[in-house]
Amino acid sequence: VTTATDRATFLVEGRWCVEALIDNHEITIDRIVRSMGRHEDIDEIAEKRGAAIEIVSRESMAEQVGYPFHRGIYAVAMRPGPRSAPLSPAGGIWVALPELADESNLGSIIRTAAALGAAGILLSLNRGADPYSRKSIRHSSGAVFRLPIYQSLNLEHDLERFSEASFAILGLALTPESLPLHRLGPGDRAKSVVLFGPEKGGLPQNWLDLCDRKLIIPMADGVDSLNVAACAAITLHELLRRD
């Protein structure tokens, strides 16, 4: 029997995130738990997905979760194992976050990437924030289940695979040779992987060495950096804009 805090599972809180989870057929749902008299219409949707439903009191729900819980519904899902990026990646803009540490930033970037039409997210397994943490899922507003996410054992190797498939590897970095974002050519806007570094210090040199081009977002004098989630939003909007 799995619990809400089992390390092999993760918790999904709230109606909209649970619905997004149900729509994702690659993740196994252990069970869905809802409060008596709330979210009753979710039962039919969950049953079509083959997910078990438990109906409990509000007090029992809080006891199961381990903290005061007022959202009326949660799901317990099985944590996906590591997987490498596709052998033959299709075109589009991919986002790589090799060492991003903050779960709120990770969730926000995933939400932005899904909203703007990115192809997928590339992460290093056990190096950085967990996309299936409570905070990441909440800040993604369920987008973590709507966008392909690859947690790779060897992200460097995966990036080489993208290079071999004629993707440009782009890195956001404050370096003398960095190109202003708006000067990217149409090829890079159609087929590229964009790397964003951790909150403190940006992309380390080993990741910069993998980049074909380094980019900057032009800013006013006296300001040399942005929060990484804001940086990703501006960059992805520029790369994925539909003129």
Disulfide bonds with the S-S distance in Angstrom:
none
